[in-house]
C-alpha cells in the first residue's frame, strides 16, 4: 500500500519527464510555434531581438508557474474525490437492508 509513497520519496515518480506522442495535434502545434518563433527571431535585430528574447524567457517562466499550479490543483481535486468517496450514507438515499 505504501509503494507509491516510497517511490515518490525515492524520486522515482516524475510525471514531468513524459514525452508527447508523435503525429498528434500537440506535435503539429509545437512545430508551428517553433517555426514561427524562429522566423520572428530571424527578422529582428538589436534592441527588438533582445526584447523578444526577454519576452520568451518570461513566457517560459509564466508557463512553469502555471503548469505547477495546474498540477497542484489537479492533485488536490483528486485527493478530495478520494476522501469524499469514503463517506457513506450522507446523501438523500440509503441502502436497503435485505
KEMI-252495 format. One record per residue (C-alpha): x, y, z; residue number from 0; residue in three letters. Coordinates in pm, whole numbers, plus 50000, padded with zeros to 5 digits. Layout:
! KEMI-252495
r u = X v = Y w = Z resi = NUM resn = ALA;
...
! end
This chain:
! KEMI-252495
r u = 50000 v = 50000 w = 50000 resi = 0 resn = UNK;
r u = 50293 v = 50235 w = 50065 resi = 1 resn = UNK;
r u = 50455 v = 50159 w = 49730 resi = 2 resn = UNK;
r u = 50368 v = 50489 w = 49558 resi = 3 resn = UNK;
r u = 50476 v = 50692 w = 49863 resi = 4 resn = UNK;
r u = 50808 v = 50508 w = 49873 resi = 5 resn = UNK;
r u = 50856 v = 50564 w = 49500 resi = 6 resn = UNK;
r u = 50777 v = 50933 w = 49545 resi = 7 resn = UNK;
r u = 51022 v = 50962 w = 49836 resi = 8 resn = UNK;
r u = 51296 v = 50792 w = 49634 resi = 9 resn = UNK;
r u = 51242 v = 51032 w = 49343 resi = 10 resn = UNK;
r u = 51113 v = 50763 w = 49107 resi = 11 resn = UNK;
r u = 50782 v = 50937 w = 49041 resi = 12 resn = UNK;
r u = 50833 v = 51223 w = 48799 resi = 13 resn = UNK;
r u = 50531 v = 51299 w = 48580 resi = 14 resn = UNK;
r u = 50711 v = 51594 w = 48420 resi = 15 resn = UNK;
r u = 50950 v = 51356 w = 48241 resi = 16 resn = UNK;
r u = 50686 v = 51230 w = 47999 resi = 17 resn = UNK;
r u = 50716 v = 51290 w = 47627 resi = 18 resn = UNK;
r u = 50442 v = 51370 w = 47379 resi = 19 resn = UNK;
r u = 50320 v = 51122 w = 47120 resi = 20 resn = UNK;
r u = 50427 v = 51177 w = 46761 resi = 21 resn = UNK;
r u = 50168 v = 51251 w = 46495 resi = 22 resn = UNK;
r u = 49936 v = 51435 w = 46734 resi = 23 resn = UNK;
r u = 49781 v = 51782 w = 46718 resi = 24 resn = UNK;
r u = 50017 v = 51878 w = 47000 resi = 25 resn = UNK;
r u = 50322 v = 51798 w = 46786 resi = 26 resn = UNK;
r u = 50176 v = 51993 w = 46495 resi = 27 resn = UNK;
r u = 50110 v = 52299 w = 46712 resi = 28 resn = UNK;
r u = 50455 v = 52277 w = 46872 resi = 29 resn = UNK;
r u = 50627 v = 52260 w = 46534 resi = 30 resn = UNK;
r u = 50429 v = 52561 w = 46411 resi = 31 resn = UNK;
r u = 50510 v = 52759 w = 46724 resi = 32 resn = UNK;
r u = 50884 v = 52683 w = 46694 resi = 33 resn = UNK;
r u = 50884 v = 52762 w = 46322 resi = 34 resn = UNK;
r u = 50716 v = 53099 w = 46376 resi = 35 resn = UNK;
r u = 50936 v = 53183 w = 46673 resi = 36 resn = UNK;
r u = 51245 v = 53115 w = 46462 resi = 37 resn = UNK;
r u = 51109 v = 53327 w = 46174 resi = 38 resn = UNK;
r u = 51035 v = 53616 w = 46407 resi = 39 resn = UNK;
r u = 51372 v = 53584 w = 46579 resi = 40 resn = UNK;
r u = 51547 v = 53596 w = 46239 resi = 41 resn = UNK;
r u = 51356 v = 53910 w = 46139 resi = 42 resn = UNK;
r u = 51454 v = 54103 w = 46450 resi = 43 resn = UNK;
r u = 51781 v = 54280 w = 46519 resi = 44 resn = UNK;
r u = 51936 v = 54469 w = 46804 resi = 45 resn = UNK;
r u = 51701 v = 54601 w = 47070 resi = 46 resn = UNK;
r u = 51392 v = 54430 w = 46922 resi = 47 resn = UNK;
r u = 51567 v = 54091 w = 46928 resi = 48 resn = UNK;
r u = 51675 v = 54147 w = 47289 resi = 49 resn = UNK;
r u = 51319 v = 54237 w = 47390 resi = 50 resn = UNK;
r u = 51182 v = 53930 w = 47212 resi = 51 resn = UNK;
r u = 51433 v = 53702 w = 47387 resi = 52 resn = UNK;
r u = 51335 v = 53853 w = 47724 resi = 53 resn = UNK;
r u = 50970 v = 53802 w = 47633 resi = 54 resn = UNK;
r u = 51036 v = 53433 w = 47555 resi = 55 resn = UNK;
r u = 51216 v = 53391 w = 47888 resi = 56 resn = UNK;
r u = 50927 v = 53550 w = 48076 resi = 57 resn = UNK;
r u = 50676 v = 53334 w = 47886 resi = 58 resn = UNK;
r u = 50869 v = 53021 w = 47983 resi = 59 resn = UNK;
r u = 50872 v = 53128 w = 48348 resi = 60 resn = UNK;
r u = 50499 v = 53202 w = 48347 resi = 61 resn = UNK;
r u = 50433 v = 52865 w = 48183 resi = 62 resn = UNK;
r u = 50638 v = 52692 w = 48454 resi = 63 resn = UNK;
r u = 50436 v = 52854 w = 48734 resi = 64 resn = UNK;
r u = 50108 v = 52786 w = 48552 resi = 65 resn = UNK;
r u = 50192 v = 52418 w = 48499 resi = 66 resn = UNK;
r u = 50289 v = 52380 w = 48865 resi = 67 resn = UNK;
r u = 49963 v = 52537 w = 48980 resi = 68 resn = UNK;
r u = 49757 v = 52317 w = 48746 resi = 69 resn = UNK;
r u = 49937 v = 52009 w = 48880 resi = 70 resn = UNK;
r u = 49879 v = 52103 w = 49245 resi = 71 resn = UNK;
r u = 49515 v = 52195 w = 49180 resi = 72 resn = UNK;
r u = 49451 v = 51867 w = 48998 resi = 73 resn = UNK;
r u = 49624 v = 51665 w = 49269 resi = 74 resn = UNK;
r u = 49415 v = 51834 w = 49538 resi = 75 resn = UNK;
r u = 49095 v = 51772 w = 49344 resi = 76 resn = UNK;
r u = 49185 v = 51405 w = 49306 resi = 77 resn = UNK;
r u = 49258 v = 51379 w = 49678 resi = 78 resn = UNK;
r u = 48924 v = 51543 w = 49764 resi = 79 resn = UNK;
r u = 48741 v = 51299 w = 49538 resi = 80 resn = UNK;
r u = 48912 v = 51007 w = 49710 resi = 81 resn = UNK;
r u = 48836 v = 51143 w = 50058 resi = 82 resn = UNK;
r u = 48472 v = 51204 w = 49971 resi = 83 resn = UNK;
r u = 48435 v = 50852 w = 49834 resi = 84 resn = UNK;
r u = 48490 v = 50716 w = 50187 resi = 85 resn = UNK;
r u = 48177 v = 50884 w = 50325 resi = 86 resn = UNK;
r u = 47870 v = 50662 w = 50332 resi = 87 resn = UNK;
r u = 47502 v = 50739 w = 50373 resi = 88 resn = UNK;
r u = 47543 v = 51113 w = 50354 resi = 89 resn = UNK;
r u = 47305 v = 51162 w = 50061 resi = 90 resn = UNK;
r u = 46929 v = 51160 w = 50021 resi = 91 resn = UNK;
r u = 46901 v = 50782 w = 49999 resi = 92 resn = UNK;
r u = 47041 v = 50491 w = 50197 resi = 93 resn = UNK;
r u = 47095 v = 50124 w = 50122 resi = 94 resn = UNK;
r u = 46806 v = 49883 w = 50186 resi = 95 resn = UNK;
r u = 46898 v = 49610 w = 50431 resi = 96 resn = UNK;
r u = 46785 v = 49277 w = 50296 resi = 97 resn = UNK;
! end
